[in-house]
C-alpha cells in the first residue's frame, strides 16, 4: 500500500498551503497547487443507464412513503470504520439504504421529505466529485487520487433515478428541520447527533422494523440476485473440493482462501465469515478462525456464501469427507441430518407456519437420537423438554437476502410466528454436533459435526431449492467429490 503523504518539496521552496490527510498537516508550494488545478480532461458521464433495480427501489420508497405519511425519513448508508490507525475496513452500505436506493457509497443518505400535498420528495445526499480547485482530490486522504473516482451528483441522478444533493449540507438542514423525523440508527453518528432532540428510539425502531418486514418477501430482482449468489457459491464449493489435497498440506485457511477467490472474482465479497471447519472444529457452530489442520479421515464442514455486487448473499453448507469417503459412523450421522433436512424442506410451502420446517427437522433428529440410545424416549417427551438440543443446538434456518440473517428487526408476529408466503427465501440447515469432550456419547461420536444447508425459495405451489446444484445425499456427495478430484 502506498504511504499516504504529501508530495515532497524542498523546504526553501515550500510556500504553505494547508491541507489535512490522515490526521497530518500538509503543505505544498503555490506553484504546485496551481499546477494541480489545471490540465485535467472532462470525465463527466452523461449517458448512463439506470441501475437494474431502479424500478424496484422506486416502488419500495413509495411503500415506505405510504407507511409514514407526513414524516421526514432519514436512511443513512453509514461511514468508513477504522481498522487500525489510518486504514479502514472495506465499506459496505447499510442494508436499509441499499434496499431503498441501490447505491453503495460511503456517507450517502436517503431523505424522504414530506410534501404538503401528500407523499414524499426523495433526495439522495452524496459526496460529490472531489474538488480540484481547492486541492481536495489529491491533498485529502479520501480524495479521488487516493481512493478512486466518485460519481458526480448528476451521474448519481442518472443511475438511481433520484435527485441528488451534496451530503455535506445535510446535517445543517436536519438541525433546522421541523416536524416529525425518524432515522435508521446505528450507521451515522453525526446525523444522529444532528437529530438528537427531534427523534426517539421507539419511533426510530419502528422505521427499522418496517424496513425489515418489507424485505420478507423478495421481488423478481431479488430472487434473481439470490440465484446468482447461490450459483457462484456452488462453483466456490467445487473449487474447494478440487484443492483438498493442498488444504491437507496446509490448513483450513487454504479452503477459506480458495472460496474467497471465487467470491471476489464473481461477486462483491463473501456474505459472512466463511466457516471452514475440519474434524472437531465442525462442532463449533461459528468456527471462523480457520487455522486448523485438514486431515484425511475427518469431515470438513464448509459453510460459505458469495455476496453479489448488489449485496445479496447465499448461505450454503455441505459436510464432506476429506478423503472422499464417509466412514460407517460418519455416514450414519450424515444420513440422519439429510433425512431431517428433507423433512424440513418438505414443510416449506405457502400458508405453512414459519416454524413448521424447524419442528419437522427437529423431530427427525430427536427420533434418531432416541434410536441410537443417546436420548431417552419417548420422542414426544424429549421434544417437549428440548433435550435433543444438546446435539442439535441451533434453529433450523433463517430468512436470507441482503443480510445473511435477513429481516432481523421484523416483529415476531411477521417472522418467527408468521406464515410463509411466495417470495420468501430461507435456509433449511439442521445439524448434529457431538463435542469432543461430551462424555454422554460413545467415544467414536465425539468430535463429529454435520450440517447440511440449502437456500429455499417459497413458490406459489411449494418451494424451489436454489442450491440444488450441490449434491446432498451421502452417496451423491462421494460421487461428486470423486468426479471433481478425478
N, C-alpha and C positions, 0 to 999 in steps of 0.2 A: 504494500500500500504506500502510495506517495505521501511523504511527510507534508502536512498542510501548513505551509509557512509562506510569508510574503516574498516576492522576488527580491534578490539581494541587490543593493545599490551601495557603492562606496559612500562612507559617512560624509565626506566633504562635499559630495554632490547631492546629498539627500535633502529634499525640502519636505517637511512633514505634511502628509495628507492622511488624516486619521481614518482608521477602519478597525473592525474587530473580526477576528477569525479564531474560533475555538477558544474564546476567552482571552486571547492575547492581543495586545495593542499592535497595530501595524502602521508603517509609514512608507510612502513611496515619493519619488520626485514628481514635481508638477509636470515635467516633460513626459514621463512615463504615463502618468494619469491621463494626460491629453491624448497621447498616442493610443491608449487602450479604448478611448471613446469612439474612434473612427475606424473606417475600413472594414466594416462588417456587412455581409450580404443580408438582404431581406429574406428571412426564412419563414415568414408567416405563411401558414397553410390555409387556403381559402375555399377548398373544395372537399372538405372532409365529409365522410358518410357518418350518419348517426350510429352509435354502438348497437349491437344486435338486440340488447334488452331494453332499448329506449322506450318502445311502446308499452312494455310490461312495467317499467319503473313509473311511467306516467300514470298508468292505471292504479298502481299501488299508492302513489301520492294522492290520487283522487279519493281513494278509500280512506286514507288517513285523514284527509281534509274533512270528509263527511263524519268521521268519528269524533272529531274535536272542533266543532264549529265555533268561530269567534275567538279562538285562542292562537297565540303565537307559538309555533312549534320549532324547536331547535335541535338538530340532529348532527352532532359532530363526527368527523372521520377519526379524530384523535391526532396525537402528536408523536414525534420521534421519542423513543425511550433510550436512555443511555445504557450501553452495555458495560463500558469501562472507560473512564477518563473522557477522551474526546471521540470515542467511537460509539455508534448506535446500533441497535438491533435493526434488522430489515423491517421496514414499515408494513403493517397490514391494517387496512381500514376497518373500522368497526362494522359489524355485520348489518346493523340498522342503517348506517349510511350507505353501504354498498347496495343493500336491498332496494333502497329508495332512489338511488342515483345511477348506479353502475360505475361511478368514479371510485378511484382507489388512492388518491393522492393525499399526502400528509397535510394536516391543518385545514382541510376542507370542512365546510359546514353547510348543511342544507337548512334553510329557514323558510317556513311556511307562514306568511304574513296574512292575517285575516283581512278580507275585503269588506267594506261597508255593505255591499250588495249581496254578500254571502260568498262562501268558498274561500279559497286562499290564493295568494300570489306566491309562487315558489321562486326562490333565488338561491343560486349555488355560489357560495362565497369561497373563492380560491386564491392562492398566491398567484399573482400574475407573473409574466416573464421577469427574470432578473433585470434590474435597471442597469443599462450600460453607461448612462450619463453620470451616475454617482459612483460607479465602480463596484456596485454590489455583486455583479455577475462574476467578478474574479477576486475581490477582496473579502467577501463573506464566505465562511466555510460551507454554507448551504447554497452558494451561488452556482450558476449553471456550469461554469468551467470546472467546478469541483465535483458536482454530483449529477450533472446532466440537464438537458433542456426540459423546461416545463411547458405545458400548453399555455398559450395566451388565453385571456378571457374570451375572446372571440372564437377561438378554436374550441374552448370548452362548451360554448353555446351550441356549436355545430354538433359536437359529439354527444352531448347529453340532452339536448333539447330543452334546456333550462336557462333563463337569463343568468349571467354570471357577473359577480362584482368582486372587488378587492377585499379579501378576508381581514386585512389589517384594519379596516374601518369598522368591522363588525362589533368589537367589544364596546366601543363608544356608543354605537346605535342601540345596543341592548341595554346599556346603563340608562339611556334616556327613554327607553320604551315604556309605554303604559299599557294597562290591560293584562289579562291572564296570560301566563307564559308557562311552558313546560320544556324541559331539556332532557335528553337521554344522558344520564350521568355516567361518570367513570372514564370518560375519554378525553376531556379537555378542561383541565382545572382552571385555566384562565377565563373561559366563558362561564364556568360555574361561579367564579368569584364575581364576574360582572352581573350575574343574575341573582346573587345571594339573597337579596331582600325581596325578590319577586317570585320565587319558586318554593315548593315544599317537596319533601322527599316522597310523601304519599302520592301526590299528583304526578310527579316525575316517574314513579314506579308504574303507575297506570299506563303511561305512554310506552314505557319499555315492555310492559306486559302485552299491550295491544300488538306491538310490532313482533313479538314472539308468536302470538296466536295467529297473526296474519300469515306467518311462514309455515304453519302446519300443513297446509295444502299447497303443493307445488304446481306452478303453471307449466305449459309445454316447454318454455325455455329452460326452466329449472330442471325438469326431468331430462332434457337433452344434455345439460351440463353434468348432471349426476351420472348419466350413462357414459359420457366422455371420461369422467374421473375414474369410473369403475373399469372401463376398457384399458386405460393406461395402467391402472393398478394390476390388472391381470397380467399385462406384459411385464410389469415390475416383478411380480411373483415368479414368472417364468425366468427372468434374468437371474433371480436368486438361486433357483434350482440348478441352473447351468453352472454356477460357480461354487457350489457347496464344497467341492474338493479344496478350493482355495480358502474358503472360510475355515475349514478344518485345520489348515496350516497356519491360520492367523487367529481370528476371534469373531465374535458376533458383530464386531464393527465392520467387517468385510461385507456382511449381509446388509447392515444399515447403509453403508456407502453405496452398495450396488443398487438398492431400491431408490435411494436419494437421487442417483444419477438419472433414473427414468423419470422421477417426479420433476426434476428441473429441466430436462430436455423436452418433455411433453406438456408440462403444466407450469404452475407458478411455484409450487413448493410441495412438501409433504403437508397433509392436512392436520397432523398432530405428530408428536414424537413417536417414531416407529418402535414397536416392541419386537425385538429380535431375540427371543428367549430360548436358549438351548438347554436341554437337560433340566435340572431342578429349578432353573430360573423361570421356567414356564409356569411354575406355581405362584409366582409373584405377578399380580394382575397387571400392574403398570410397570413392567421391567423396561426402563428406557436407558439404563446405564450402558447396556450392550457392550460389556467389556469382558465377557466370559468366554470360555473355550467352547468349541463346537466339535463334539466327539461322535464318531461312528457308534451306532447302537442307541444313541439318545434320540429324543424327539426334539424338533425345532418348532416352536410356536411363533409364527410370524403374523403380527397384527399391524397393518400398514395401509395407508391410503394416499393416493395422489390428489392434490388440490389443483383444480383447473385455473386458467388465467382469470376466470370470472369469480374465483374463490369458492366454488362448490367442491366438496370433498367426498371421496369414497371412504369406506371403513370396512375392511375385509380381513378375516383371519383364516389361516389354514395351519393345521398341525401336521407335520410330515416327518417321517423317519429320516435322519441324516444320511443313512446308508442306503435308503430307498426301499427298505423292507421293514414292516412292523413286526415286533415280537408278538408272541401269542397274547401276553397280557396287555401290551400297548394296543393291539387290535381290539381286544375286548372292551377296553375303556373308550377307545375312539368310536367304535360302532355304537356304544351306548349314547355317546354325545350326538352322533349323527342321527340316531333314532329320535332323540329329544328334539333336535333341530327340525327334523321332518314334521314332528307333531306341532312345533311352534309355527312353522311356515304355513302349515295347513290351516291354522287358526287365523291367519291374516286375511281378512276379507271385509268388504264394506258392510257396515252395520254391526260388526263384532265389537265388543268392548276392547279398549286398548290393551288391557292386561290379560286378555284371553290367551295370547300366544305365550306369555310368561308362565301362566299356570299350566298350560298344556306341556310345555317343555319340562317344568319342574316336576310334574307328576311322573313323567317317564324316568327322569333321573332318580327320583325317590324310589320308584319300583326297582330299578337296577341295584341301588344301594342295599335295599332290603333283600333282594335275590342273592346278592353276593355275601350276605351276612355281616355287612358293615354297619347296618342300621336296623334297629329292632322295628318290627312291624306292629300293628298293621300300617299300611301305607297312609291311610287317611289320618291316623293319629300323628304320624311323622310329619305330614304336610301341615296339619293344624298347628303343630308346635314349631314348624320351620326347622326341624332337626337336620334335614338334608343340606341346609345352608352351610354347615361346617365344611362341605366339599364343593358346593355349587357357588357359594359366596356372593355373586352379584346378580342384578336384574338381567333379564334375558335380552334386553335391547333398548333402543332409544331412537328418537327422531334424528334425521340426518338432513343436512343441507349446507348452508353457509358456515355453520358450526358443525364440528363432528358430533357434539351433543346439542343438536339444534333445538330452538324453541324453549330454552331452559327457563325463561321467565313467564311462560304461559301458566295460567291458573290451572289448578288440579282438575277442575271440572271439564276443562277443554283438552287436557293432555292425559295424565295418568288415570283419571276417572272418566275420560271421554270415550267417544265412539269413532272407529276408523271410517274414513271417507276416501273415495277415489282421489288420487293425487298425493296422498300422504306417503312418505318414504321413511322406512325404519329399518334398523338392523335386527336380525334374529341371531343370537350368539350365546347359546348355552355352553357350559363348560364344567369339567370336573378337575379338581386340583387337590392332590394329595401331598401335603407339605413334607419336606424331608425329615422333619422332627416330629411327625404325627405318630405317636405310639398307639393310637386307637385303630390303626390299619396294619395289615401284614407288611413286613419289611419290603417286599417286592413292589408294593404300590407306591412307596414313599419316593418323592421326587418326580412323579409323573404328573404333568399338567396337559390338558387337552381342551382346546376351544375351537369351534367352527362358527364362522360368522359370515353372513351374506347380507346384501342390501336389497330390501324387498319393497317394491312399489305396489301400493294398493290400487287395483284397477276396478272397472265397473263390475266385472264378473268374478273377481277373486284377487289374484296377485301375480306379479311378474318378478322373478329373481334377476335383478340387474347384473349380478355377478355370477351367473350360471356358466360363464366361460371358464371358470375354475372347477376342477373335479371335487366331489365331496365324499363319495364312498371310499372306504379304505382301499378296496381293490383298484378303483379308478385313480386314486392318488398315487399308488405304486406304479401303475401303468404310465401315468403322466410323467412321473419322475424318470422312469426308465427311458421314455421316448426323448425327453429333453436332454438327458445326460448321455444318450446313445452313443 
